[in-house]
Amino acid sequence: MAQVSAAGRACLLGAVLAAAVCAAPALRPGAAVPWAALALLAAVYAAGEHLWRCPPLAGRVPDGIGAFLPVLLAGAFLLPPAAAALVPLAGALTARIAEQPAAPRRLWRAAELALAGWAAAYAAGHVPGHARLGAAGFPELLPAALAAVAAFWTVLTCLDALMQTAAERRSPRAALAGAPAAAGAYLVHGLAGLMMAMLWHSPHGPASGLLVLLPMAISCWAFAQANRERAAHQATIRALVQAVDIKDRYTRGHSERVGRASVLIARELGMDERRQEVLRFAGILHDVGKLGVPTRILCKDGPLTPEERRVIELHPEYGHEIVRGIGFLEEVRSAILHHHERMDGRGYPYGLTGARIPEYARVVAVADAFDAMTSTRSYRRARGVPAALAELRRCAGEQFDPRMVHALAGAIARRGWHAEVTADEPAKVPAPLRGAPAGGAADRTPADAVTDRAAAPDGGAALSGGAPAAGGGRR
């Protein structure tokens, strides 16, 4: 308890005392409590906590109760309020808790679920028709189910927001941000709980009611599998990006910003969420081929020789090979390979023209150039967003797809561009550049400037202050 803040301890103590008051009537001698039903529901919920855990729904359902939430709501229909408060206690107090300190978290979970179960049973019991649970049909019982779900959701949401506000010092608005999104999930589980209660009172008995949990548990398992797969994908992406950032320290943060700008373009073009996700990955990984470029070339301070430039310009092909065989990145490979192509055919590695350049690559090319111009690097200072957009418009049709340029400009006009514009700490900017105008030429041409200039309008003249690169790179 010493690790919990004073405000958190106060919230926890208040919730525990309130739960004890609500459950106390069921423990009085002679109380009319259906102990057999209570014990069975409590055992099923405890088994779910230990054997079939589910990720939180929409970030608002307490961890571990997703698949077996209908058990708690069924208890609200089948039991008196005080008995319904006892259903989650065994499972919540013995649940495995990954985060520390575990004991206060178990107490908090048990208290909030007990209060929510009591409130749901109380609300359902005061709706006409609830008393005819064994004889009434589904439509007649629906108002009681809605009342129970509303009470359960309200209590959990308010208690969770109270704890976050008091213990984590979050604003009430931030603490309640995800609550509306979870209401639908609670409703689905509430209807499943009502079906459990109705079947419980059917001629087939409690066993038929418990069968309702089977599809819920299977769907929860599938959801958990999908979450684990997504987490593995994110870990793969993070590992690759961190490797690039470690190797090329001057462009740290560039990959994430290109991914963000690519998603802005995709949304403006009306692409679905799956394609937006592909473009986010493509933007983040567009320079992963730098891992194949020798560090002595990539981090060279002085001018590059023609041979070293050719090696740098191989990075799209290196990146294409690095992600080969990673199944979920299959659609990303074309963007990685072709993000330095130009509409007029003067790009590399294959000199593709116009619509022959994959659409994903045309999006990433614009996002890459935009971030290259609006980020401060060791060899030149950042341009402002309006100047960068003006330069993109000037080169639309020749170097960039005009449709993508227009989409980025429209997205920024509506949503703004809030990413950091510097990849380096201010102290790392070389002294000769501190007083230089934006876009001023550096005295040297480091390796990371080559990829910037390939992405930037006119082969990098906008970035370096020099003349356009003849031919736009390796054909």
N, C-alpha and C positions, 0 to 999 in steps of 0.2 A: 504493500500500500504506500510505502514511502516514495515510490516512483510516480505515483499519481498526484496531480496538482491538488491544491486545497479545494478549488472549485469543483474538480472532478470527483473528489471524495465526498463533497457535499451532495452532488447530484446522485452519486451511487447510494449513499446512505438514505437519501430521501426516497429513491425508487425501491430499495429493499424494504424499508418500513411500510411504504404504501402497498407493496405486493403482499407483505405479511398480513396487513389489515384486511386485504381483499380475500386472502385464502383462509383466514382464521375460522370463519363460520363452518367450513367443511370439516374442520378438525375437532369441533365440539362434540362431546358425547351425545349420541342419539341423532346426529345430523342425518338428514335423508340424502345420502350420497350413493349413487350406483358405483360402488367400489370396483366391481368386476369390469365395467366398461372403462372406468378411469384407469385402472391398472393396464388394461390391454392397449389403450391409446397411448399411455405414457411409455409402455415398452416399445411400441412400434416407433414412436418418435425418437426415443433414445437409440434404437437400432439404426434409424436413419442418420442420426448425428454421427455415429461411429462407423457405419458401413457404406453410406451412400451420400456423401457430402456433395453439395451443389454450390457453384459460385454465386455471389450475391446478385440479385436481379436488379438491373439498372442502378447498381451502386447503393440501393436503399434498403433492401431486405437483409437482415443480419446474416452474416456468413454461416452457411451450413444448414439453413432451414428451407432452401428452395424446393427440393423435391418433396419434402414431408410437411410443408406448410398446410396442405389440406387436412392433415391430422389435427392440427391445432384448431382449425376452423370447424372441423367436424365436432370436436369437443365442445365448441361454443353452441352448437345446435343440440347436442345430446345430453349435456351436463348442466347443472346449475352454475351460476357465475363463479362461486367460490371453488367448486370442483374443477371447472375449466382452467382456473388459474394454476392448479397443481399439475396439469398435463405436461407442460414443458420442463418442469424443474429437474427431473432425473437426467434427461438428455442434455440440458444446458449446463448443469453443474459438473458433468463428467466429460463434456466435449473436449476434443483436442484443439488447443489454441496455439497457433504458430507464433503470434505476436506476444511480446512480453510487456508488462507483467500479466501472466495468464489468470491468476486467481481473481483479481478485480474484474477482468473481462468476462469470466464465467458468471460471476455474481451479477454483473450488469445485464448480460444476456438473459439470465434466468428471471431477473426482476422485470425487465421490459416485456418479455414474452408473457410472463404471468399477468401483468397489468393489461396487456393487449388482449389476452384470452378472456380475462374477466370482463373487459369492456365489450368484447364481441358477444359474449353470452348474455350480458345484461341488455345490450341493444336488441339482439334477436328475440329475447324473451318478452320484450315489451311491444312487439309488432303482432297485430292480430293474425291468426293462422298458425303461428309457431307451435302452439299447443297441440295441433293436429298433425304433428310430424309423421306419424305412422299411417295416417289415413288420407291426408291432403295430397294433391298433385303438385307437380313442379311449379306451374304458374302461381298457385296460391301461396307457395312458400318462398317465392322469389323476393318479395319485399323484405322478409326476415333475413334472407341471405345478403341482400344489399346493405341492410343496416349493420349486420355483423361485420362485413368486409370494410365498410366505411369506418366503423369504430376501431377495428383492428389496425387499419392503415393509419388512421389519425393518431392513435396512441403511439405506435412505433415511430412514425415520422416526427412527431413533436418531441418525444423523448430523445431520439437520435439528434435532432437539431439542438435541443437543450444541452446535451453533453458536448457537442462540437463547439457550441458558442461559449460554454463555461470553461471547458478543459482545454480546448485547442484555440480559443480566442478567435474563432471565425465569425464573420458577420452573419446575422440570422438569414439574410438573403442568400448568401453562399451556402449555408448549411441546409437550406430548403430547396436548393437549385434542382436537384434530381428527383424530388418527391412526385411531381405530376407524372413524370415518365413511368414511375413504378406503379401507379394506380391501376393500370390495365393488367399488370401481372398479378396483383393482389386479387382483382376481380376474377380472373381465370381460376386461381387457386381456391377462391371462395366458392365458386360454383362446383368445383370438384369436391370440396368439403361438404357441400349440401348434398351432392349425389351420394357420398359416403354415408351420410346420416340417413338418407332415405332408404338406401339398400340395407343399412344396419337394422332398420325396423321392418324390412320386408320379410316374407316367409323364409328367405334363404339365410338370414341371420348375419352376424358381424363379418363372417368370412367374405361374403359377397361385397360388403362395403370396402374391405381392405383391398379388393382387386382393383378398385379405382386408382390406387397408388401406382399400379404397374406401369401404365402409359406415362404417368407423370415422372416416375423414376427413370424410365428409358429416355424420355425427352431431356431430362436434366443431365443424364449421362452424356447424351449426344452434345448438349450445349457445353458441358465441361470439356469434352474432347475437342470441340471447335475452339474453345478458349485456350486450351493448352497448345493446340497447333498454331494459333495466332501468336501466342507468346513466344513459341519457338521461332516463328518467322521474324518477329520483332527482334529477338536476340541475335539472329543471323545478320539482320540489317545493321544493328548497332555494332556488332563485332567488325563488320567490313568497314563501316564508316569510321570507327575509332582507329582502325589500322591505317586508313588513308590520312586521317587527321594527325596521327603520330608521325607518319612519314613526311607529310607536307604541312609543316606547322603554320605556314603563312596563310593558308586558306581554311583554317579551322572555322567551322560553322557554315562554310559555303554550301556544303552538300544539303544540310537541313533547309537552308533558305531557298535553294533551287527547288527542292521538293515542295516547299510551301507555295512558291510562285507557280509551279506547274499545276498544283491543285486549284489555285485561283483561276488559271486559264481554263482548266477542265470544267469547273463549275460554271464559268461564264458561257462556255460553249454548250452547256446542257448535258454533259456526259453523266452517265449513271455512276453510282457509288463504286461499283467494281472497277470501272475504268479510271476513276479518280484515284483509287488505291494503287492501281498499276502505275499511274503517272507520279504519284508520290514516291513510290519505290524507285522509279526510273530517275527522278530528279535527285533523290538522295544518293543513288549509286552511279550517277553518270560518269564520275571521275574515278571509279574504283580501279580502273586500269593503271592508275599511277602506281599501284603496288608492283607492277611489272617493270617500272622504269627504275634504273639504277639510282640509288640515293645520291651518289656523287653528282649526277646530272640534275636530278630534281631539286637539290638544295644548292646548286652552284651559284655563287654570287656574281661572277663575271659574265661577260657575253658568251653565248652558246655558239659552238661551231655548227656549220651546216649539218654535219653528221649527227651531232647531239640534238639538233632540232628534229631531224627525221626520227630519232629514237623517241623523243617526246610525243611526236605525232602518231606514234604507234599505240598510244594509251587507249583509244577506243577499241582497238582490236584485242588488246590485252584484257580489257574489261569484259568484252564479249566472251572471251574464253574462261575468265575467272568464274562467271556466273553460269556457264554451261553445266547442265546437270542438276542445277537447283530448280526443282520442278515449279515452285510457286513464282519463280522469276523468269519463266519462259517468255512471257510477253514483254518483259523489260529489256531483253537483250537487244532488240532492234533499236531502241532509243539509245542505249549505251554505245552501240556500234556506229550510229549515224548522227549523233548530236552535233558533229562539226561539219556536216554537209551544208551546202548553200543552195538556195533556190536557182542560182545561175550556173550551177555545176562546178564552181571553183573551190568547193570544199574538199574535205577528205574524210574517210579513206578511199572512197570509190568515185567521187565526183558525180554523185547522183543529182538530178535536176527536178525541180517542181514537185509534182504529185508522186514521183518515184521515191521520194524521201518518205519513210514511214511517218504517219501522223504523230505518234508519240515522240519521235525524234524532233519534229518541227516544234512541238510544244516545249520540250526541254531546251532546245537551242535558244528560244526567246527568253525563257526563264534564266538560263545560264548567263546570257549576255547582260540581262537586266541586273542580276546580282553582281556580275563582274564590274559593271560600271558604278554601282551604288555602294561598293565595299572599298574601304581603305586597305591598300596593300603596302608592302615595304617599298615598292618602287613608284607609287603614285597615290594621290589622295582620292577620296570618293567623289563622285558626281551626285548632284541632287536628283531626286526621283523625277521631277519634270524634265530636266535636261536629258536623263537617260531615256525616258519615254519618247522625247522628241527625236533622239538619235535613232531609236528603234523604228520610228515611223519613217524617218528619212531613208533608211535602208530596207524598208519593207518591199518585197517583190524582187529585190536583187539578192539579198542575203537571207532574209527571214520571210516566213509565210505571213502575208498581211493580215489574214484572219486571226492568227495567233497574237500578233502585235495588238490588233484592235481589241481582242478579248482581254489581254493583260491590262491595257489602258482602262477599259471599262470596269474591270474588277477592282483595280486600285482606286478609281474614282468613287466607286460605291463603298468599298470596304476599307480603303487605306492600306498602307504598307507599314507594318509595325515591327518588323524584324530589325535586329541590330544591323547597322551598316558597316561595322568594323569587324574584321576578322582577327586583328591583333590588338593587344593592349596599347594604349596611347604611348606608354614609355618605350615601346618597341619600334615606333615609327622613326626611321632614320632622321637625323637632324637636318640634312639638306632639304627634306620634304616638308618640314614643319611650317615653313612660310611659303611654300609653293602653292600656286593656284590648283584647283581641282583639275585633274587630267594632265598635270604637268609631267614632262618627261623626266625619267630617272637617268642617272649617269650609268646605269648598268641594266642588263636585261636578264634577270634571274629566270630559272626554268618555269616557275609558276606563271610568269608573264606570258609565256608562249601559249599556254592553254587559254588564258584570259583573252589574248589578242586574236586567237582563232575564233573565240566565241563572240567577241565584240564586233560592232559594225566596222566595215572596211578593214577587216583583218587586224584591228587593234589600234588604228589611228586615233580613234576617240579616246583610247585609254592612255596611249603613250605620247601623243602629241606628234608622232612621226608620220611618214607617208604610208599609204595603204600597202599592205603586203602584196607583192606581185604574185598573182596566181592563187592566192588564198590558201597556200599550204600544199602538202603532198597530194598529188592527183591519184 
